[in-house]
Amino acid sequence: MNDTPQSPPIKGLGKLIHIAGWGILFCSPFFFTGRESQVTFEGYFRSIIVPLSFMLVFYLNYGWLVRRYLFNRRTGRFLLINLLLIGGMMLFVHLCMRYFYPPEMHHPARPPRPLNETVGFFLVNAVIYSLVAGLSVAIKMTDGWYRVAAIQRELEKERAEAELQNLKSQLNPHFLFNTLEIINSLILSKKEKKAVKVCETLGQLYRYNLKQNKWITLKEELEYTKQYLLIMKYKINDFSYFDDVDERLMETPFMKAILQPLVENSIKHGFQRKNQECCISIIIHLKNEKIHIEVMDNGSGMEAVQQQLLSEEIQNIYEHPMKRLPETGHVGIKNVVQRLYLEYGDAFDVKIISNAGYGTRIEMEIPLERAGGEEEVYV
């Protein structure tokens, strides 16, 4: 069962309720005046002065005080301003009733009220004004609740789509076709043991992908990436890789399919036209209570224009993390950035440094403790 509150059924219903409520209140003098009587300006003003003061208290809270103070956790100042506001409104109404009545409406002088009656009168009025202020807070908070719930639903939807896109991108048919060609080539070259090794590695990769857990350990993620790179060694001549990982981080919870898309990006875009030695290095260390990840290659690198375009696309992910990614170049990197940003927010950081002809370095930082709650499994 989904406990997320649904959006208001009618768009603009809140505004309509405001208009109807205050319209009834301000039109009430006409409804309760006899046909023989005529509503004068003075009489009408006298009738609406209290509702007008309620309206001021309500909308000052609804339109300004709640958002400026209560939402920013400045509760003490919010209460103090409301105390002064209610006191000022009560004084305003008292002065209006005392000095703006038409002469014929003044009653003969009455003996002064006892102190306890006076105090009780002002306390009752203070409670009424406080209820009006409380009502505005409740309505504003409910409206904010609906907005947050709508954003949360959209965020979860986009997060699920990003995860689905990531799962679809893992071990795509092109990779499978290329791997089968490698196996076929090894068999034809009488290298049956190597062909068997590639088959075993391919089976382990698919077994890994059958586990739909969102979170694994860094050790598992690193092992999966090494298996992928092992197959690539049979495809790329003079290919090598090495890793330098802090042993203390091996059992750290780690989001699945982060490293493999990064090294796949290096192979696809860095080594495609390279005839010399190809090398990839993975460095993962603990730095300032964050996991610092570096994936480097000595491939063809990127021209300044390409790097600027990729930086702009990553910045667009930061500004619009829920937007669906376009199917353009470097999809693997952008997909990883989007997934990590959706999970960690501003606690996640990425930097891409590339020089044409020299290679590319991708640096990422994520919090040591993952932001997710209970383990999520996608089926």
C-alpha positions as CSV (number, residue, x, y, z in Angstrom):
1,M,0.0,0.0,0.0
2,N,1.3,3.4,-0.9
3,D,1.2,5.9,2.0
4,T,2.3,8.8,-0.1
5,P,-0.5,11.5,-0.1
6,Q,-2.2,12.1,-3.3
7,S,-2.3,15.6,-5.0
8,P,-5.4,17.8,-4.4
9,P,-8.1,16.5,-6.7
10,I,-8.9,19.9,-8.3
11,K,-6.2,22.2,-9.5
12,G,-6.7,25.7,-7.8
13,L,-9.1,24.3,-5.2
14,G,-7.2,26.0,-2.4
15,K,-7.5,29.4,-4.0
16,L,-11.2,28.8,-4.6
17,I,-11.7,28.0,-1.0
18,H,-10.0,31.2,0.1
19,I,-12.1,33.3,-2.2
20,A,-15.4,31.6,-1.2
21,G,-14.6,31.8,2.6
22,W,-13.6,35.4,2.7
23,G,-16.4,36.4,0.2
24,I,-19.0,34.9,2.6
25,L,-17.5,36.6,5.5
26,F,-17.4,40.1,3.9
27,C,-20.8,39.7,2.4
28,S,-22.5,38.6,5.7
29,P,-23.6,42.2,6.7
30,F,-25.9,42.2,3.6
31,F,-27.4,38.8,4.5
32,F,-28.2,39.7,8.1
33,T,-29.6,43.2,7.5
34,G,-33.4,43.6,7.3
35,R,-35.0,44.7,4.1
36,E,-36.1,48.0,5.7
37,S,-32.6,48.8,6.9
38,Q,-30.0,50.3,4.7
39,V,-26.3,49.3,5.0
40,T,-24.2,52.4,5.4
41,F,-20.4,52.6,5.0
42,E,-20.0,53.2,8.7
43,G,-22.1,50.2,9.6
44,Y,-20.5,48.0,7.0
45,F,-17.0,49.0,8.2
46,R,-18.0,48.3,11.8
47,S,-19.3,44.8,10.7
48,I,-16.2,43.8,8.8
49,I,-13.4,45.3,11.0
50,V,-13.0,42.1,13.0
51,P,-13.0,39.8,9.9
52,L,-10.5,42.2,8.3
53,S,-8.2,41.8,11.2
54,F,-8.5,38.0,11.0
55,M,-7.7,38.2,7.3
56,L,-4.5,40.2,8.0
57,V,-3.3,37.8,10.6
58,F,-4.1,34.8,8.4
59,Y,-2.4,36.1,5.3
60,L,0.6,37.6,7.0
61,N,1.3,34.1,8.3
62,Y,0.2,32.2,5.2
63,G,2.1,34.4,2.7
64,W,5.2,35.4,4.7
65,L,5.8,34.4,8.3
66,V,5.4,30.6,7.9
67,R,7.8,30.4,4.8
68,R,10.3,32.9,6.2
69,Y,10.6,31.7,9.8
70,L,8.8,28.4,10.5
71,F,10.1,26.6,7.4
72,N,13.6,27.8,8.3
73,R,13.3,26.4,11.9
74,R,13.2,29.9,13.5
75,T,10.2,29.0,15.7
76,G,11.0,31.4,18.5
77,R,11.1,34.4,16.2
78,F,7.9,33.2,14.5
79,L,6.1,33.0,17.8
80,L,7.4,36.4,19.0
81,I,6.3,38.1,15.7
82,N,2.9,36.5,16.0
83,L,2.5,37.6,19.6
84,L,3.3,41.2,18.5
85,L,1.0,40.9,15.5
86,I,-2.0,39.6,17.5
87,G,-1.5,42.3,20.2
88,G,-1.3,44.9,17.5
89,M,-4.5,43.7,15.8
90,M,-6.4,43.6,19.1
91,L,-5.3,47.2,19.7
92,F,-6.3,48.2,16.2
93,V,-9.8,46.7,16.5
94,H,-10.2,48.3,20.0
95,L,-9.3,51.8,18.7
96,C,-11.5,51.4,15.6
97,M,-14.5,50.4,17.8
98,R,-13.8,53.3,20.2
99,Y,-13.1,56.2,17.8
100,F,-14.7,55.3,14.4
101,Y,-18.2,54.6,15.5
102,P,-20.7,57.1,14.1
103,P,-22.0,59.4,16.9
104,E,-25.5,57.8,17.0
105,M,-23.9,54.4,17.8
106,H,-22.1,55.5,21.0
107,H,-23.7,54.0,24.1
108,P,-24.1,55.9,27.3
109,A,-21.1,55.7,29.6
110,R,-20.9,52.5,31.6
111,P,-19.1,51.8,34.7
112,P,-15.6,50.3,34.1
113,R,-15.4,46.5,33.9
114,P,-13.8,44.5,36.7
115,L,-10.2,43.7,36.0
116,N,-10.9,39.9,35.7
117,E,-13.6,40.5,33.0
118,T,-11.2,42.8,31.0
119,V,-8.4,40.2,31.2
120,G,-10.8,37.4,30.3
121,F,-12.1,39.4,27.3
122,F,-8.7,40.0,25.9
123,L,-7.6,36.4,26.5
124,V,-10.6,35.1,24.6
125,N,-9.8,37.4,21.7
126,A,-6.1,36.4,21.8
127,V,-7.1,32.7,21.6
128,I,-9.4,33.4,18.6
129,Y,-6.6,35.2,16.8
130,S,-4.2,32.4,17.7
131,L,-6.6,29.9,16.2
132,V,-6.7,32.0,13.0
133,A,-2.9,32.0,12.9
134,G,-2.8,28.3,13.6
135,L,-5.2,27.6,10.8
136,S,-3.0,29.5,8.3
137,V,0.0,27.4,9.5
138,A,-2.0,24.2,9.0
139,I,-3.1,25.1,5.5
140,K,0.4,26.2,4.5
141,M,2.0,23.1,5.9
142,T,-0.6,20.9,4.2
143,D,0.1,22.7,0.9
144,G,3.8,22.2,1.4
145,W,3.2,18.5,2.2
146,Y,1.5,18.0,-1.1
147,R,4.3,19.7,-3.0
148,V,7.0,17.7,-1.3
149,A,5.0,14.5,-1.9
150,A,4.6,15.3,-5.6
151,I,8.4,16.0,-5.9
152,Q,9.1,12.8,-4.0
153,R,6.9,10.7,-6.3
154,E,8.6,12.3,-9.3
155,L,12.0,11.7,-7.8
156,E,11.3,8.0,-7.1
157,K,9.9,7.6,-10.6
158,E,13.0,9.1,-12.2
159,R,15.3,7.1,-9.9
160,A,13.5,3.9,-11.0
161,E,13.9,4.9,-14.6
162,A,17.6,5.6,-14.1
163,E,18.0,2.2,-12.5
164,L,16.1,0.5,-15.3
165,Q,18.3,2.3,-17.9
166,N,21.4,1.2,-16.0
167,L,20.2,-2.4,-16.0
168,K,19.4,-2.3,-19.7
169,S,22.9,-0.9,-20.4
170,Q,24.7,-3.7,-18.6
171,L,26.3,-6.4,-20.8
172,N,24.3,-5.2,-23.9
173,P,24.0,-7.5,-27.0
174,H,27.0,-5.9,-28.7
175,F,29.2,-7.0,-25.8
176,L,27.8,-10.5,-25.9
177,F,28.3,-10.7,-29.7
178,N,31.9,-9.4,-29.4
179,T,32.6,-11.9,-26.6
180,L,31.3,-14.8,-28.7
181,E,33.5,-13.7,-31.5
182,I,36.5,-13.7,-29.2
183,I,35.6,-17.3,-28.1
184,N,35.2,-18.4,-31.7
185,S,38.6,-16.8,-32.6
186,L,40.3,-18.6,-29.7
187,I,38.8,-21.9,-30.6
188,L,39.9,-21.5,-34.3
189,S,43.4,-20.6,-33.1
190,K,43.6,-23.9,-31.1
191,K,43.5,-21.9,-27.8
192,E,40.8,-23.9,-26.1
193,K,41.9,-23.3,-22.6
194,K,41.7,-19.5,-23.1
195,A,38.3,-20.0,-24.8
196,V,37.1,-21.9,-21.7
197,K,38.4,-19.2,-19.4
198,V,36.5,-16.5,-21.4
199,C,33.3,-18.7,-21.2
200,E,33.7,-19.1,-17.5
201,T,34.2,-15.3,-17.0
202,L,31.2,-14.5,-19.2
203,G,29.1,-16.8,-17.1
204,Q,30.2,-15.1,-13.9
205,L,29.4,-11.7,-15.4
206,Y,25.8,-12.8,-16.2
207,R,25.4,-14.5,-12.9
208,Y,26.4,-11.2,-11.2
209,N,23.8,-9.3,-13.3
210,L,21.1,-11.8,-12.3
211,K,21.5,-10.5,-8.8
212,Q,19.2,-7.4,-8.9
213,N,20.5,-6.0,-5.6
214,K,21.0,-2.3,-5.8
215,W,23.8,-2.4,-3.1
216,I,26.8,-4.7,-3.0
217,T,30.2,-4.5,-1.4
218,L,33.1,-2.6,-3.0
219,K,34.9,-5.9,-3.2
220,E,32.1,-7.5,-5.3
221,E,32.0,-4.4,-7.6
222,L,35.7,-4.5,-8.1
223,E,35.7,-8.2,-8.9
224,Y,32.9,-7.8,-11.4
225,T,34.9,-5.0,-13.1
226,K,38.0,-7.1,-13.2
227,Q,36.1,-10.0,-14.9
228,Y,34.9,-7.5,-17.6
229,L,38.5,-6.3,-18.1
230,L,39.7,-9.9,-18.3
231,I,37.5,-10.4,-21.4
232,M,38.7,-7.1,-22.9
233,K,42.3,-8.4,-22.6
234,Y,41.4,-11.0,-25.3
235,K,39.9,-8.3,-27.5
236,I,42.5,-5.5,-27.3
237,N,46.1,-6.1,-28.1
238,D,48.7,-5.0,-25.5
239,F,46.0,-4.2,-22.9
240,S,46.7,-4.0,-19.2
241,Y,45.1,-2.8,-16.1
242,F,45.9,-2.4,-12.4
243,D,44.1,-1.3,-9.3
244,D,45.1,0.3,-6.0
245,V,42.2,0.0,-3.5
246,D,42.3,0.7,0.3
247,E,41.7,-2.7,1.9
248,R,39.6,-1.1,4.7
249,L,37.0,-0.2,2.1
250,M,36.5,-3.7,0.6
251,E,33.4,-4.5,2.7
252,T,31.9,-1.0,2.4
253,P,28.4,-1.0,0.9
254,F,28.7,0.2,-2.7
255,M,26.2,1.0,-5.4
256,K,26.2,-1.7,-8.1
257,A,27.5,-1.0,-11.6
258,I,29.5,2.1,-11.0
259,L,33.1,1.1,-12.0
260,Q,32.3,-1.1,-15.0
261,P,30.5,1.6,-17.0
262,L,33.5,3.9,-16.4
263,V,36.1,1.5,-17.6
264,E,33.8,0.5,-20.5
265,N,33.7,4.2,-21.4
266,S,37.5,4.3,-21.4
267,I,37.7,1.3,-23.7
268,K,35.0,2.5,-26.1
269,H,36.1,6.1,-26.5
270,G,39.8,6.0,-25.5
271,F,41.2,2.8,-27.2
272,Q,39.1,2.6,-30.3
273,R,41.8,4.1,-32.6
274,K,44.8,3.4,-30.4
275,N,47.5,1.0,-31.7
276,Q,50.0,1.3,-28.9
277,E,49.8,0.0,-25.3
278,C,46.4,0.5,-23.6
279,C,46.2,0.8,-19.9
280,I,43.5,1.4,-17.3
281,S,44.0,2.1,-13.6
282,I,41.5,2.1,-10.8
283,I,42.4,3.9,-7.6
284,I,40.0,4.0,-4.6
285,H,41.1,5.6,-1.4
286,L,39.6,7.1,1.8
287,K,39.9,10.9,1.7
288,N,38.3,13.3,4.1
289,E,35.8,10.8,5.3
290,K,34.7,10.2,1.6
291,I,35.4,7.4,-0.9
292,H,37.7,8.9,-3.5
293,I,37.5,7.1,-6.9
294,E,39.8,7.5,-9.9
295,V,39.5,5.8,-13.2
296,M,42.4,6.7,-15.6
297,D,43.3,5.6,-19.1
298,N,46.1,6.4,-21.5
299,G,43.7,6.5,-24.5
300,S,43.1,9.2,-27.1
301,G,41.5,11.6,-24.6
302,M,39.1,14.4,-25.6
303,E,39.4,17.6,-27.4
304,A,38.6,20.8,-25.4
305,V,35.2,21.1,-27.2
306,Q,34.2,17.5,-26.4
307,Q,35.2,18.0,-22.7
308,Q,33.3,21.2,-22.5
309,L,30.2,19.6,-23.9
310,L,30.4,16.7,-21.5
311,S,30.9,19.1,-18.6
312,E,27.8,21.0,-19.6
313,E,25.8,17.8,-19.8
314,I,26.9,16.7,-16.3
315,Q,26.1,20.2,-15.0
316,N,22.6,19.8,-16.5
317,I,22.2,16.5,-14.6
318,Y,23.1,18.5,-11.4
319,E,20.4,21.1,-12.2
320,H,17.8,18.7,-13.5
321,P,18.6,15.3,-11.9
322,M,15.1,13.9,-12.6
323,K,15.3,14.6,-16.3
324,R,15.7,11.6,-18.6
325,L,19.1,11.4,-20.2
326,P,19.4,11.8,-23.9
327,E,20.9,8.9,-25.9
328,T,24.1,10.8,-26.9
329,G,27.8,10.1,-26.3
330,H,29.3,9.0,-23.0
331,V,26.0,7.5,-21.8
332,G,27.8,5.3,-19.3
333,I,29.5,8.2,-17.5
334,K,26.3,10.3,-17.5
335,N,24.2,7.4,-16.2
336,V,26.6,6.8,-13.3
337,V,26.6,10.5,-12.5
338,Q,22.8,10.7,-12.5
339,R,22.4,7.6,-10.3
340,L,25.0,8.8,-7.7
341,Y,23.6,12.3,-7.6
342,L,20.1,11.0,-7.1
343,E,21.4,8.9,-4.2
344,Y,23.8,11.3,-2.5
345,G,22.8,14.8,-3.8
346,D,25.3,17.5,-3.2
347,A,27.5,15.2,-1.1
348,F,28.5,13.6,-4.5
349,D,31.2,15.2,-6.6
350,V,32.7,14.4,-10.0
351,K,35.5,15.8,-12.0
352,I,36.7,14.8,-15.5
353,I,40.2,15.8,-16.7
354,S,41.2,14.9,-20.3
355,N,43.9,15.8,-22.7
356,A,43.7,14.9,-26.4
357,G,46.3,12.3,-27.2
358,Y,47.2,11.6,-23.5
359,G,44.1,10.1,-21.9
360,T,41.3,10.8,-19.4
361,R,40.9,10.8,-15.7
362,I,37.5,10.5,-14.0
363,E,37.5,11.5,-10.3
364,M,34.5,10.9,-8.1
365,E,33.8,11.3,-4.4
366,I,30.9,9.8,-2.5
367,P,30.1,9.6,1.3
368,L,31.6,6.8,3.2
369,E,28.2,5.8,4.5
370,R,25.6,5.2,1.8
371,A,22.5,7.3,1.9
372,G,20.1,4.5,1.1
373,G,17.9,3.0,3.8
374,E,17.0,-0.7,3.7
375,E,18.3,-2.8,0.9
376,E,16.3,-2.3,-2.3
377,V,15.8,-5.1,-4.7
378,Y,14.5,-4.6,-8.3
379,V,12.7,-7.5,-9.9
